[in-house]
Amino acid sequence: MRLTCSLAAAISLSLAASLASAAPVIPDRLKDVNKLTYCSGMDSPPLASFDAAQKPTGMIIELGEEIAKRLGNKEVSWRVTPFSGIIPALLAGQCDLIVDQLFDKPERRQVIDIVNYMYSSQSVVVPKGNPKGVKAMGDLSGKKVAVLNGSTIKTLLEAENDKLTKNGKAPMKLAVYNSDTDAFQALRINQVDAYGTTVETSGYYAAMAPDMFEEAVPAFGRILTGIGVRKDDQQMSAAVQQIIDDMRADGSYMALLTKWHIPGDTLD
């Protein structure tokens, strides 16, 4: 007896839901382990930072804790690592995963695996009122701009400096910091004219102090963002990917992004 199209579709959807809700396969190396260690810069609110009580907080923090829960209720230990050294720390076995705002780039894919969990874009933050009139990247010519060492925004601004120089304009002066918090602090105390960061972090600071800061350059450089895994840890990559897929299927993924006011960063 031939199934109707509607019945076949219903069975297909039911099967897909069943597969999505299946427990992830726990990597062999974790079966007798009670704790997972994550490397993170902990300086990119609202994704990962410390609250007033010095407790980890943010969207990525909750995502990491959910991954640990679905891998057998593992305890989570956060290893605070400067972003420029976060991949070497993973490769050296200092942590199980990079749980941070790690942009998915070909050069990073050459040395680690990346499991995507959202999109992100870049932004430029200036003092309220935009006293230097920064409205586009070219307007940063001759300005002093704070950036995080090893970040994508640093690379993009360096590329913009090449364009400015070729066009006979003064390049911007990049003030490079080892933490994103320090880069923002430089703007707060007027040591720099602007601060380059992600849209998520710039939006956070603008919301926290709307009378002090604003976004100057429209969002640019949209890119996939993910969790870093060692290439020799294929079971872990597969497990984390399944957990992300499961969270998207059961609604907890979108609920998490919505809670932290970044639903527009959702995976396509």
PAFIGU-642733 format. One record per residue (C-alpha): residue number from 0; residue in three letters; z negated, x, y. Coordinates in Angstrom, 2 decimals. Last residue first. Layout:
<fiza><pos>NUM</pos><code>Ala</code><z>Z</z><x>X</x><y>Y</y></fiza>
...
***
This chain:
<fiza><pos>267</pos><code>Asp</code><z>-8.70</z><x>20.74</x><y>30.50</y></fiza>
<fiza><pos>266</pos><code>Leu</code><z>-12.07</z><x>22.51</x><y>30.59</y></fiza>
<fiza><pos>265</pos><code>Thr</code><z>-14.47</z><x>21.09</x><y>33.15</y></fiza>
<fiza><pos>264</pos><code>Asp</code><z>-14.93</z><x>22.85</x><y>36.50</y></fiza>
<fiza><pos>263</pos><code>Gly</code><z>-14.65</z><x>19.56</x><y>38.45</y></fiza>
<fiza><pos>262</pos><code>Pro</code><z>-17.88</z><x>18.40</x><y>36.83</y></fiza>
<fiza><pos>261</pos><code>Ile</code><z>-19.80</z><x>21.05</x><y>38.84</y></fiza>
<fiza><pos>260</pos><code>His</code><z>-22.85</z><x>19.20</x><y>40.16</y></fiza>
<fiza><pos>259</pos><code>Trp</code><z>-25.42</z><x>20.82</x><y>37.82</y></fiza>
<fiza><pos>258</pos><code>Lys</code><z>-26.18</z><x>17.56</x><y>36.00</y></fiza>
<fiza><pos>257</pos><code>Thr</code><z>-22.46</z><x>16.77</x><y>35.90</y></fiza>
<fiza><pos>256</pos><code>Leu</code><z>-21.68</z><x>20.03</x><y>34.10</y></fiza>
<fiza><pos>255</pos><code>Leu</code><z>-24.39</z><x>19.30</x><y>31.51</y></fiza>
<fiza><pos>254</pos><code>Ala</code><z>-23.35</z><x>15.68</x><y>30.99</y></fiza>
<fiza><pos>253</pos><code>Met</code><z>-19.76</z><x>16.85</x><y>30.53</y></fiza>
<fiza><pos>252</pos><code>Tyr</code><z>-20.83</z><x>19.14</x><y>27.69</y></fiza>
<fiza><pos>251</pos><code>Ser</code><z>-23.29</z><x>16.65</x><y>26.15</y></fiza>
<fiza><pos>250</pos><code>Gly</code><z>-20.55</z><x>14.07</x><y>25.64</y></fiza>
<fiza><pos>249</pos><code>Asp</code><z>-20.40</z><x>14.27</x><y>21.83</y></fiza>
<fiza><pos>248</pos><code>Ala</code><z>-16.84</z><x>15.63</x><y>21.66</y></fiza>
<fiza><pos>247</pos><code>Arg</code><z>-17.22</z><x>18.20</x><y>24.43</y></fiza>
<fiza><pos>246</pos><code>Met</code><z>-20.47</z><x>19.38</x><y>22.89</y></fiza>
<fiza><pos>245</pos><code>Asp</code><z>-18.82</z><x>19.67</x><y>19.48</y></fiza>
<fiza><pos>244</pos><code>Asp</code><z>-15.96</z><x>21.76</x><y>20.88</y></fiza>
<fiza><pos>243</pos><code>Ile</code><z>-18.44</z><x>24.08</x><y>22.63</y></fiza>
<fiza><pos>242</pos><code>Ile</code><z>-20.44</z><x>24.34</x><y>19.39</y></fiza>
<fiza><pos>241</pos><code>Gln</code><z>-17.30</z><x>25.03</x><y>17.39</y></fiza>
<fiza><pos>240</pos><code>Gln</code><z>-16.32</z><x>27.86</x><y>19.72</y></fiza>
<fiza><pos>239</pos><code>Val</code><z>-19.82</z><x>29.34</x><y>19.48</y></fiza>
<fiza><pos>238</pos><code>Ala</code><z>-19.65</z><x>29.27</x><y>15.67</y></fiza>
<fiza><pos>237</pos><code>Ala</code><z>-16.16</z><x>30.81</x><y>15.52</y></fiza>
<fiza><pos>236</pos><code>Ser</code><z>-17.10</z><x>33.62</x><y>17.89</y></fiza>
<fiza><pos>235</pos><code>Met</code><z>-20.31</z><x>34.25</x><y>15.92</y></fiza>
<fiza><pos>234</pos><code>Gln</code><z>-18.41</z><x>34.45</x><y>12.63</y></fiza>
<fiza><pos>233</pos><code>Gln</code><z>-15.98</z><x>36.89</x><y>14.27</y></fiza>
<fiza><pos>232</pos><code>Asp</code><z>-18.67</z><x>39.38</x><y>15.28</y></fiza>
<fiza><pos>231</pos><code>Asp</code><z>-16.54</z><x>42.55</x><y>15.08</y></fiza>
<fiza><pos>230</pos><code>Lys</code><z>-14.81</z><x>41.59</x><y>18.33</y></fiza>
<fiza><pos>229</pos><code>Arg</code><z>-18.15</z><x>41.42</x><y>20.13</y></fiza>
<fiza><pos>228</pos><code>Val</code><z>-18.71</z><x>38.10</x><y>21.90</y></fiza>
<fiza><pos>227</pos><code>Gly</code><z>-18.55</z><x>37.19</x><y>25.59</y></fiza>
<fiza><pos>226</pos><code>Ile</code><z>-19.05</z><x>33.60</x><y>26.78</y></fiza>
<fiza><pos>225</pos><code>Gly</code><z>-16.39</z><x>32.11</x><y>28.99</y></fiza>
<fiza><pos>224</pos><code>Thr</code><z>-14.68</z><x>31.41</x><y>32.29</y></fiza>
<fiza><pos>223</pos><code>Leu</code><z>-11.09</z><x>30.31</x><y>32.75</y></fiza>
<fiza><pos>222</pos><code>Ile</code><z>-9.60</z><x>31.11</x><y>36.13</y></fiza>
<fiza><pos>221</pos><code>Arg</code><z>-8.88</z><x>29.55</x><y>39.52</y></fiza>
<fiza><pos>220</pos><code>Gly</code><z>-8.07</z><x>32.34</x><y>42.03</y></fiza>
<fiza><pos>219</pos><code>Phe</code><z>-8.54</z><x>30.32</x><y>45.23</y></fiza>
<fiza><pos>218</pos><code>Ala</code><z>-10.94</z><x>27.87</x><y>46.85</y></fiza>
<fiza><pos>217</pos><code>Pro</code><z>-10.27</z><x>27.35</x><y>50.57</y></fiza>
<fiza><pos>216</pos><code>Val</code><z>-11.50</z><x>30.21</x><y>52.80</y></fiza>
<fiza><pos>215</pos><code>Ala</code><z>-14.48</z><x>29.62</x><y>55.10</y></fiza>
<fiza><pos>214</pos><code>Glu</code><z>-17.28</z><x>28.08</x><y>53.04</y></fiza>
<fiza><pos>213</pos><code>Glu</code><z>-20.34</z><x>27.36</x><y>55.14</y></fiza>
<fiza><pos>212</pos><code>Phe</code><z>-23.75</z><x>28.86</x><y>55.85</y></fiza>
<fiza><pos>211</pos><code>Met</code><z>-26.87</z><x>28.40</x><y>58.00</y></fiza>
<fiza><pos>210</pos><code>Asp</code><z>-27.30</z><x>24.70</x><y>58.79</y></fiza>
<fiza><pos>209</pos><code>Pro</code><z>-26.22</z><x>23.66</x><y>55.29</y></fiza>
<fiza><pos>208</pos><code>Ala</code><z>-28.92</z><x>25.86</x><y>53.68</y></fiza>
<fiza><pos>207</pos><code>Met</code><z>-29.28</z><x>24.83</x><y>50.04</y></fiza>
<fiza><pos>206</pos><code>Ala</code><z>-25.94</z><x>23.02</x><y>49.97</y></fiza>
<fiza><pos>205</pos><code>Ala</code><z>-24.06</z><x>26.00</x><y>51.43</y></fiza>
<fiza><pos>204</pos><code>Tyr</code><z>-25.89</z><x>28.29</x><y>49.02</y></fiza>
<fiza><pos>203</pos><code>Tyr</code><z>-24.92</z><x>26.20</x><y>46.00</y></fiza>
<fiza><pos>202</pos><code>Gly</code><z>-21.35</z><x>25.71</x><y>47.15</y></fiza>
<fiza><pos>201</pos><code>Ser</code><z>-20.94</z><x>29.46</x><y>47.50</y></fiza>
<fiza><pos>200</pos><code>Thr</code><z>-22.35</z><x>29.95</x><y>44.00</y></fiza>
<fiza><pos>199</pos><code>Glu</code><z>-20.02</z><x>27.43</x><y>42.35</y></fiza>
<fiza><pos>198</pos><code>Val</code><z>-16.98</z><x>28.49</x><y>44.38</y></fiza>
<fiza><pos>197</pos><code>Thr</code><z>-17.47</z><x>32.06</x><y>43.21</y></fiza>
<fiza><pos>196</pos><code>Thr</code><z>-18.34</z><x>34.95</x><y>45.50</y></fiza>
<fiza><pos>195</pos><code>Gly</code><z>-17.20</z><x>36.80</x><y>48.61</y></fiza>
<fiza><pos>194</pos><code>Tyr</code><z>-19.68</z><x>37.15</x><y>51.47</y></fiza>
<fiza><pos>193</pos><code>Ala</code><z>-18.71</z><x>37.37</x><y>55.13</y></fiza>
<fiza><pos>192</pos><code>Asp</code><z>-19.46</z><x>39.17</x><y>58.38</y></fiza>
<fiza><pos>191</pos><code>Val</code><z>-21.94</z><x>41.65</x><y>56.90</y></fiza>
<fiza><pos>190</pos><code>Gln</code><z>-25.44</z><x>42.92</x><y>57.73</y></fiza>
<fiza><pos>189</pos><code>Asn</code><z>-26.27</z><x>39.54</x><y>59.28</y></fiza>
<fiza><pos>188</pos><code>Ile</code><z>-29.58</z><x>38.98</x><y>57.45</y></fiza>
<fiza><pos>187</pos><code>Arg</code><z>-28.18</z><x>36.12</x><y>55.36</y></fiza>
<fiza><pos>186</pos><code>Leu</code><z>-24.89</z><x>37.90</x><y>54.77</y></fiza>
<fiza><pos>185</pos><code>Ala</code><z>-26.61</z><x>40.93</x><y>53.25</y></fiza>
<fiza><pos>184</pos><code>Gln</code><z>-28.82</z><x>38.58</x><y>51.22</y></fiza>
<fiza><pos>183</pos><code>Phe</code><z>-25.70</z><x>37.11</x><y>49.64</y></fiza>
<fiza><pos>182</pos><code>Ala</code><z>-24.66</z><x>40.53</x><y>48.37</y></fiza>
<fiza><pos>181</pos><code>Asp</code><z>-28.20</z><x>41.19</x><y>47.17</y></fiza>
<fiza><pos>180</pos><code>Thr</code><z>-28.18</z><x>37.94</x><y>45.18</y></fiza>
<fiza><pos>179</pos><code>Asp</code><z>-24.81</z><x>38.85</x><y>43.67</y></fiza>
<fiza><pos>178</pos><code>Ser</code><z>-26.38</z><x>41.96</x><y>42.20</y></fiza>
<fiza><pos>177</pos><code>Asn</code><z>-25.15</z><x>45.56</x><y>42.08</y></fiza>
<fiza><pos>176</pos><code>Tyr</code><z>-23.84</z><x>45.42</x><y>45.63</y></fiza>
<fiza><pos>175</pos><code>Val</code><z>-20.53</z><x>46.50</x><y>47.20</y></fiza>
<fiza><pos>174</pos><code>Ala</code><z>-19.98</z><x>46.30</x><y>50.97</y></fiza>
<fiza><pos>173</pos><code>Leu</code><z>-16.21</z><x>45.99</x><y>51.34</y></fiza>
<fiza><pos>172</pos><code>Lys</code><z>-14.79</z><x>46.91</x><y>54.73</y></fiza>
<fiza><pos>171</pos><code>Met</code><z>-11.72</z><x>44.79</x><y>55.38</y></fiza>
<fiza><pos>170</pos><code>Pro</code><z>-8.42</z><x>46.59</x><y>55.84</y></fiza>
<fiza><pos>169</pos><code>Ala</code><z>-7.03</z><x>47.10</x><y>59.35</y></fiza>
<fiza><pos>168</pos><code>Lys</code><z>-3.50</z><x>45.80</x><y>59.70</y></fiza>
<fiza><pos>167</pos><code>Gly</code><z>-0.22</z><x>47.73</x><y>59.40</y></fiza>
<fiza><pos>166</pos><code>Asn</code><z>1.35</z><x>45.27</x><y>57.00</y></fiza>
<fiza><pos>165</pos><code>Lys</code><z>1.03</z><x>47.72</x><y>54.11</y></fiza>
<fiza><pos>164</pos><code>Thr</code><z>-2.66</z><x>48.15</x><y>54.96</y></fiza>
<fiza><pos>163</pos><code>Leu</code><z>-3.28</z><x>44.39</x><y>54.96</y></fiza>
<fiza><pos>162</pos><code>Lys</code><z>-1.51</z><x>43.98</x><y>51.64</y></fiza>
<fiza><pos>161</pos><code>Asp</code><z>-3.54</z><x>46.77</x><y>50.01</y></fiza>
<fiza><pos>160</pos><code>Asn</code><z>-6.70</z><x>45.22</x><y>51.46</y></fiza>
<fiza><pos>159</pos><code>Glu</code><z>-5.77</z><x>41.93</x><y>49.79</y></fiza>
<fiza><pos>158</pos><code>Ala</code><z>-5.69</z><x>43.74</x><y>46.43</y></fiza>
<fiza><pos>157</pos><code>Glu</code><z>-9.18</z><x>45.10</x><y>47.13</y></fiza>
<fiza><pos>156</pos><code>Leu</code><z>-10.24</z><x>41.55</x><y>48.03</y></fiza>
<fiza><pos>155</pos><code>Leu</code><z>-8.98</z><x>40.28</x><y>44.67</y></fiza>
<fiza><pos>154</pos><code>Thr</code><z>-10.74</z><x>43.05</x><y>42.73</y></fiza>
<fiza><pos>153</pos><code>Lys</code><z>-14.02</z><x>42.42</x><y>44.55</y></fiza>
<fiza><pos>152</pos><code>Ile</code><z>-13.65</z><x>38.66</x><y>43.97</y></fiza>
<fiza><pos>151</pos><code>Thr</code><z>-13.26</z><x>39.35</x><y>40.25</y></fiza>
<fiza><pos>150</pos><code>Ser</code><z>-16.63</z><x>41.05</x><y>40.07</y></fiza>
<fiza><pos>149</pos><code>Gly</code><z>-17.44</z><x>44.59</x><y>38.91</y></fiza>
<fiza><pos>148</pos><code>Asn</code><z>-19.78</z><x>45.23</x><y>41.84</y></fiza>
<fiza><pos>147</pos><code>Leu</code><z>-20.73</z><x>42.02</x><y>43.64</y></fiza>
<fiza><pos>146</pos><code>Val</code><z>-19.23</z><x>41.52</x><y>47.09</y></fiza>
<fiza><pos>145</pos><code>Ala</code><z>-20.26</z><x>41.71</x><y>50.77</y></fiza>
<fiza><pos>144</pos><code>Val</code><z>-17.51</z><x>41.63</x><y>53.39</y></fiza>
<fiza><pos>143</pos><code>Lys</code><z>-17.30</z><x>43.64</x><y>56.63</y></fiza>
<fiza><pos>142</pos><code>Lys</code><z>-14.41</z><x>42.46</x><y>58.77</y></fiza>
<fiza><pos>141</pos><code>Gly</code><z>-11.43</z><x>44.59</x><y>59.87</y></fiza>
<fiza><pos>140</pos><code>Ser</code><z>-8.95</z><x>42.14</x><y>58.37</y></fiza>
<fiza><pos>139</pos><code>Leu</code><z>-10.86</z><x>39.20</x><y>56.92</y></fiza>
<fiza><pos>138</pos><code>Asp</code><z>-8.49</z><x>36.81</x><y>58.71</y></fiza>
<fiza><pos>137</pos><code>Gly</code><z>-5.82</z><x>37.74</x><y>56.19</y></fiza>
<fiza><pos>136</pos><code>Met</code><z>-7.77</z><x>35.95</x><y>53.45</y></fiza>
<fiza><pos>135</pos><code>Ala</code><z>-7.60</z><x>32.65</x><y>55.33</y></fiza>
<fiza><pos>134</pos><code>Lys</code><z>-9.80</z><x>30.61</x><y>57.67</y></fiza>
<fiza><pos>133</pos><code>Val</code><z>-12.15</z><x>33.24</x><y>59.08</y></fiza>
<fiza><pos>132</pos><code>Gly</code><z>-12.82</z><x>32.45</x><y>62.75</y></fiza>
<fiza><pos>131</pos><code>Lys</code><z>-15.41</z><x>35.21</x><y>63.35</y></fiza>
<fiza><pos>130</pos><code>Pro</code><z>-18.10</z><x>32.72</x><y>64.44</y></fiza>
<fiza><pos>129</pos><code>Asn</code><z>-17.64</z><x>30.48</x><y>61.36</y></fiza>
<fiza><pos>128</pos><code>Gly</code><z>-19.90</z><x>27.73</x><y>62.71</y></fiza>
<fiza><pos>127</pos><code>Lys</code><z>-22.46</z><x>28.36</x><y>60.02</y></fiza>
<fiza><pos>126</pos><code>Pro</code><z>-22.40</z><x>31.98</x><y>58.84</y></fiza>
<fiza><pos>125</pos><code>Val</code><z>-19.62</z><x>32.87</x><y>56.39</y></fiza>
<fiza><pos>124</pos><code>Val</code><z>-18.91</z><x>32.28</x><y>52.69</y></fiza>
<fiza><pos>123</pos><code>Val</code><z>-15.65</z><x>33.24</x><y>50.96</y></fiza>
<fiza><pos>122</pos><code>Ser</code><z>-14.63</z><x>31.49</x><y>47.74</y></fiza>
<fiza><pos>121</pos><code>Gln</code><z>-13.34</z><x>32.14</x><y>44.25</y></fiza>
<fiza><pos>120</pos><code>Ser</code><z>-12.59</z><x>29.72</x><y>41.43</y></fiza>
<fiza><pos>119</pos><code>Ser</code><z>-14.13</z><x>28.71</x><y>38.10</y></fiza>
<fiza><pos>118</pos><code>Tyr</code><z>-13.07</z><x>26.96</x><y>34.92</y></fiza>
<fiza><pos>117</pos><code>Met</code><z>-15.36</z><x>26.07</x><y>32.04</y></fiza>
<fiza><pos>116</pos><code>Tyr</code><z>-16.62</z><x>26.93</x><y>28.52</y></fiza>
<fiza><pos>115</pos><code>Asn</code><z>-14.22</z><x>29.57</x><y>27.24</y></fiza>
<fiza><pos>114</pos><code>Val</code><z>-15.10</z><x>31.66</x><y>24.19</y></fiza>
<fiza><pos>113</pos><code>Ile</code><z>-14.27</z><x>35.30</x><y>24.98</y></fiza>
<fiza><pos>112</pos><code>Asp</code><z>-13.71</z><x>38.08</x><y>22.43</y></fiza>
<fiza><pos>111</pos><code>Ile</code><z>-14.35</z><x>41.66</x><y>23.48</y></fiza>
<fiza><pos>110</pos><code>Val</code><z>-12.46</z><x>44.92</x><y>24.17</y></fiza>
<fiza><pos>109</pos><code>Gln</code><z>-8.84</z><x>43.93</x><y>24.82</y></fiza>
<fiza><pos>108</pos><code>Arg</code><z>-9.88</z><x>40.45</x><y>25.93</y></fiza>
<fiza><pos>107</pos><code>Arg</code><z>-11.60</z><x>42.08</x><y>28.91</y></fiza>
<fiza><pos>106</pos><code>Glu</code><z>-8.31</z><x>43.59</x><y>30.07</y></fiza>
<fiza><pos>105</pos><code>Pro</code><z>-6.56</z><x>40.24</x><y>29.58</y></fiza>
<fiza><pos>104</pos><code>Lys</code><z>-9.09</z><x>38.42</x><y>31.82</y></fiza>
<fiza><pos>103</pos><code>Asp</code><z>-11.37</z><x>35.47</x><y>31.02</y></fiza>
<fiza><pos>102</pos><code>Phe</code><z>-13.97</z><x>35.44</x><y>33.77</y></fiza>
<fiza><pos>101</pos><code>Leu</code><z>-17.57</z><x>35.94</x><y>32.65</y></fiza>
<fiza><pos>100</pos><code>Gln</code><z>-19.96</z><x>33.63</x><y>34.49</y></fiza>
<fiza><pos>99</pos><code>Asp</code><z>-22.84</z><x>34.49</x><y>32.18</y></fiza>
<fiza><pos>98</pos><code>Val</code><z>-23.94</z><x>34.26</x><y>28.58</y></fiza>
<fiza><pos>97</pos><code>Ile</code><z>-22.83</z><x>37.60</x><y>27.17</y></fiza>
<fiza><pos>96</pos><code>Leu</code><z>-23.73</z><x>37.34</x><y>23.50</y></fiza>
<fiza><pos>95</pos><code>Asp</code><z>-25.83</z><x>39.02</x><y>20.82</y></fiza>
<fiza><pos>94</pos><code>Cys</code><z>-27.51</z><x>41.53</x><y>23.12</y></fiza>
<fiza><pos>93</pos><code>Gln</code><z>-28.21</z><x>45.27</x><y>23.36</y></fiza>
<fiza><pos>92</pos><code>Gly</code><z>-25.64</z><x>45.91</x><y>20.64</y></fiza>
<fiza><pos>91</pos><code>Ala</code><z>-23.90</z><x>48.70</x><y>22.53</y></fiza>
<fiza><pos>90</pos><code>Leu</code><z>-20.79</z><x>46.54</x><y>22.89</y></fiza>
<fiza><pos>89</pos><code>Leu</code><z>-22.87</z><x>43.85</x><y>24.60</y></fiza>
<fiza><pos>88</pos><code>Ala</code><z>-24.40</z><x>46.36</x><y>27.02</y></fiza>
<fiza><pos>87</pos><code>Pro</code><z>-20.97</z><x>47.88</x><y>27.73</y></fiza>
<fiza><pos>86</pos><code>Ile</code><z>-19.76</z><x>44.35</x><y>28.63</y></fiza>
<fiza><pos>85</pos><code>Ile</code><z>-22.67</z><x>43.71</x><y>31.03</y></fiza>
<fiza><pos>84</pos><code>Gly</code><z>-22.55</z><x>47.01</x><y>32.87</y></fiza>
<fiza><pos>83</pos><code>Ser</code><z>-20.76</z><x>45.93</x><y>36.06</y></fiza>
<fiza><pos>82</pos><code>Phe</code><z>-22.69</z><x>42.64</x><y>35.92</y></fiza>
<fiza><pos>81</pos><code>Pro</code><z>-26.08</z><x>44.31</x><y>36.18</y></fiza>
<fiza><pos>80</pos><code>Thr</code><z>-28.06</z><x>43.19</x><y>33.08</y></fiza>
<fiza><pos>79</pos><code>Val</code><z>-31.04</z><x>40.86</x><y>32.73</y></fiza>
<fiza><pos>78</pos><code>Arg</code><z>-31.72</z><x>40.51</x><y>29.00</y></fiza>
<fiza><pos>77</pos><code>Trp</code><z>-32.60</z><x>36.87</x><y>28.31</y></fiza>
<fiza><pos>76</pos><code>Ser</code><z>-34.44</z><x>36.12</x><y>25.05</y></fiza>
<fiza><pos>75</pos><code>Val</code><z>-33.73</z><x>32.82</x><y>23.33</y></fiza>
<fiza><pos>74</pos><code>Glu</code><z>-35.59</z><x>31.48</x><y>20.27</y></fiza>
<fiza><pos>73</pos><code>Lys</code><z>-33.28</z><x>30.16</x><y>17.55</y></fiza>
<fiza><pos>72</pos><code>Asn</code><z>-33.21</z><x>26.50</x><y>16.60</y></fiza>
<fiza><pos>71</pos><code>Gly</code><z>-30.66</z><x>27.01</x><y>13.81</y></fiza>
<fiza><pos>70</pos><code>Leu</code><z>-27.41</z><x>27.86</x><y>15.55</y></fiza>
<fiza><pos>69</pos><code>Arg</code><z>-27.35</z><x>24.48</x><y>17.29</y></fiza>
<fiza><pos>68</pos><code>Lys</code><z>-30.55</z><x>25.33</x><y>19.15</y></fiza>
<fiza><pos>67</pos><code>Ala</code><z>-29.25</z><x>28.75</x><y>20.16</y></fiza>
<fiza><pos>66</pos><code>Ile</code><z>-26.06</z><x>27.15</x><y>21.54</y></fiza>
<fiza><pos>65</pos><code>Glu</code><z>-28.16</z><x>24.60</x><y>23.42</y></fiza>
<fiza><pos>64</pos><code>Glu</code><z>-30.26</z><x>27.38</x><y>24.96</y></fiza>
<fiza><pos>63</pos><code>Gly</code><z>-27.13</z><x>29.19</x><y>26.09</y></fiza>
<fiza><pos>62</pos><code>Leu</code><z>-25.75</z><x>26.01</x><y>27.66</y></fiza>
<fiza><pos>61</pos><code>Glu</code><z>-29.06</z><x>25.37</x><y>29.42</y></fiza>
<fiza><pos>60</pos><code>Ile</code><z>-29.02</z><x>28.87</x><y>30.92</y></fiza>
<fiza><pos>59</pos><code>Ile</code><z>-25.34</z><x>28.48</x><y>31.79</y></fiza>
<fiza><pos>58</pos><code>Met</code><z>-26.09</z><x>25.36</x><y>33.85</y></fiza>
<fiza><pos>57</pos><code>Gly</code><z>-29.04</z><x>26.87</x><y>35.66</y></fiza>
<fiza><pos>56</pos><code>Thr</code><z>-32.59</z><x>28.12</x><y>35.31</y></fiza>
<fiza><pos>55</pos><code>Pro</code><z>-34.41</z><x>31.18</x><y>34.00</y></fiza>
<fiza><pos>54</pos><code>Lys</code><z>-38.13</z><x>31.07</x><y>34.91</y></fiza>
<fiza><pos>53</pos><code>Gln</code><z>-39.38</z><x>33.32</x><y>37.68</y></fiza>
<fiza><pos>52</pos><code>Ala</code><z>-41.75</z><x>30.59</x><y>38.95</y></fiza>
<fiza><pos>51</pos><code>Ala</code><z>-39.65</z><x>30.13</x><y>42.08</y></fiza>
<fiza><pos>50</pos><code>Asp</code><z>-36.53</z><x>29.72</x><y>39.91</y></fiza>
<fiza><pos>49</pos><code>Phe</code><z>-34.57</z><x>32.55</x><y>38.31</y></fiza>
<fiza><pos>48</pos><code>Ser</code><z>-30.77</z><x>32.54</x><y>38.20</y></fiza>
<fiza><pos>47</pos><code>Ala</code><z>-27.85</z><x>31.39</x><y>36.07</y></fiza>
<fiza><pos>46</pos><code>Leu</code><z>-25.20</z><x>28.76</x><y>36.81</y></fiza>
<fiza><pos>45</pos><code>Pro</code><z>-26.36</z><x>27.20</x><y>40.08</y></fiza>
<fiza><pos>44</pos><code>Pro</code><z>-26.87</z><x>29.98</x><y>41.01</y></fiza>
<fiza><pos>43</pos><code>Ser</code><z>-25.28</z><x>33.36</x><y>40.18</y></fiza>
<fiza><pos>42</pos><code>Asp</code><z>-27.93</z><x>36.08</x><y>39.95</y></fiza>
<fiza><pos>41</pos><code>Met</code><z>-29.17</z><x>36.04</x><y>36.36</y></fiza>
<fiza><pos>40</pos><code>Gly</code><z>-26.88</z><x>38.96</x><y>35.49</y></fiza>
<fiza><pos>39</pos><code>Ser</code><z>-26.79</z><x>37.86</x><y>31.87</y></fiza>
<fiza><pos>38</pos><code>Cys</code><z>-27.05</z><x>39.48</x><y>28.43</y></fiza>
<fiza><pos>37</pos><code>Tyr</code><z>-28.30</z><x>37.08</x><y>25.75</y></fiza>
<fiza><pos>36</pos><code>Thr</code><z>-30.68</z><x>37.91</x><y>22.91</y></fiza>
<fiza><pos>35</pos><code>Leu</code><z>-30.95</z><x>35.48</x><y>20.01</y></fiza>
<fiza><pos>34</pos><code>Lys</code><z>-34.20</z><x>35.08</x><y>18.07</y></fiza>
<fiza><pos>33</pos><code>Asn</code><z>-35.34</z><x>33.84</x><y>14.66</y></fiza>
<fiza><pos>32</pos><code>Val</code><z>-33.12</z><x>35.97</x><y>12.44</y></fiza>
<fiza><pos>31</pos><code>Asp</code><z>-32.84</z><x>35.47</x><y>8.67</y></fiza>
<fiza><pos>30</pos><code>Lys</code><z>-29.64</z><x>33.41</x><y>8.78</y></fiza>
<fiza><pos>29</pos><code>Leu</code><z>-28.36</z><x>35.17</x><y>11.88</y></fiza>
<fiza><pos>28</pos><code>Arg</code><z>-26.37</z><x>37.95</x><y>10.21</y></fiza>
<fiza><pos>27</pos><code>Asp</code><z>-24.57</z><x>35.42</x><y>8.01</y></fiza>
<fiza><pos>26</pos><code>Pro</code><z>-23.21</z><x>33.56</x><y>11.01</y></fiza>
<fiza><pos>25</pos><code>Ile</code><z>-24.32</z><x>29.90</x><y>11.13</y></fiza>
<fiza><pos>24</pos><code>Val</code><z>-21.45</z><x>27.55</x><y>10.30</y></fiza>
<fiza><pos>23</pos><code>Pro</code><z>-21.56</z><x>24.87</x><y>12.97</y></fiza>
<fiza><pos>22</pos><code>Ala</code><z>-23.02</z><x>21.48</x><y>12.03</y></fiza>
<fiza><pos>21</pos><code>Ala</code><z>-20.40</z><x>18.76</x><y>11.64</y></fiza>
<fiza><pos>20</pos><code>Ser</code><z>-20.10</z><x>16.45</x><y>14.67</y></fiza>
<fiza><pos>19</pos><code>Ala</code><z>-16.56</z><x>17.49</x><y>15.53</y></fiza>
<fiza><pos>18</pos><code>Leu</code><z>-15.42</z><x>17.03</x><y>11.93</y></fiza>
<fiza><pos>17</pos><code>Ser</code><z>-16.77</z><x>13.49</x><y>11.83</y></fiza>
<fiza><pos>16</pos><code>Ala</code><z>-15.22</z><x>12.66</x><y>15.20</y></fiza>
<fiza><pos>15</pos><code>Ala</code><z>-11.85</z><x>13.94</x><y>14.02</y></fiza>
<fiza><pos>14</pos><code>Leu</code><z>-12.13</z><x>11.94</x><y>10.81</y></fiza>
<fiza><pos>13</pos><code>Ser</code><z>-12.94</z><x>8.78</x><y>12.74</y></fiza>
<fiza><pos>12</pos><code>Leu</code><z>-10.02</z><x>9.37</x><y>15.09</y></fiza>
<fiza><pos>11</pos><code>Ser</code><z>-7.64</z><x>9.86</x><y>12.17</y></fiza>
<fiza><pos>10</pos><code>Ile</code><z>-8.99</z><x>6.77</x><y>10.40</y></fiza>
<fiza><pos>9</pos><code>Ala</code><z>-8.44</z><x>4.72</x><y>13.54</y></fiza>
<fiza><pos>8</pos><code>Ala</code><z>-4.92</z><x>6.08</x><y>13.95</y></fiza>
<fiza><pos>7</pos><code>Ala</code><z>-4.09</z><x>5.21</x><y>10.35</y></fiza>
<fiza><pos>6</pos><code>Leu</code><z>-5.43</z><x>1.71</x><y>10.88</y></fiza>
<fiza><pos>5</pos><code>Ser</code><z>-3.35</z><x>1.26</x><y>14.04</y></fiza>
<fiza><pos>4</pos><code>Cys</code><z>-0.21</z><x>2.62</x><y>12.41</y></fiza>
<fiza><pos>3</pos><code>Thr</code><z>-0.62</z><x>0.29</x><y>9.42</y></fiza>
<fiza><pos>2</pos><code>Leu</code><z>-1.43</z><x>1.90</x><y>6.10</y></fiza>
<fiza><pos>1</pos><code>Arg</code><z>1.15</z><x>1.53</x><y>3.31</y></fiza>
<fiza><pos>0</pos><code>Met</code><z>0.00</z><x>0.00</x><y>0.00</y></fiza>
***
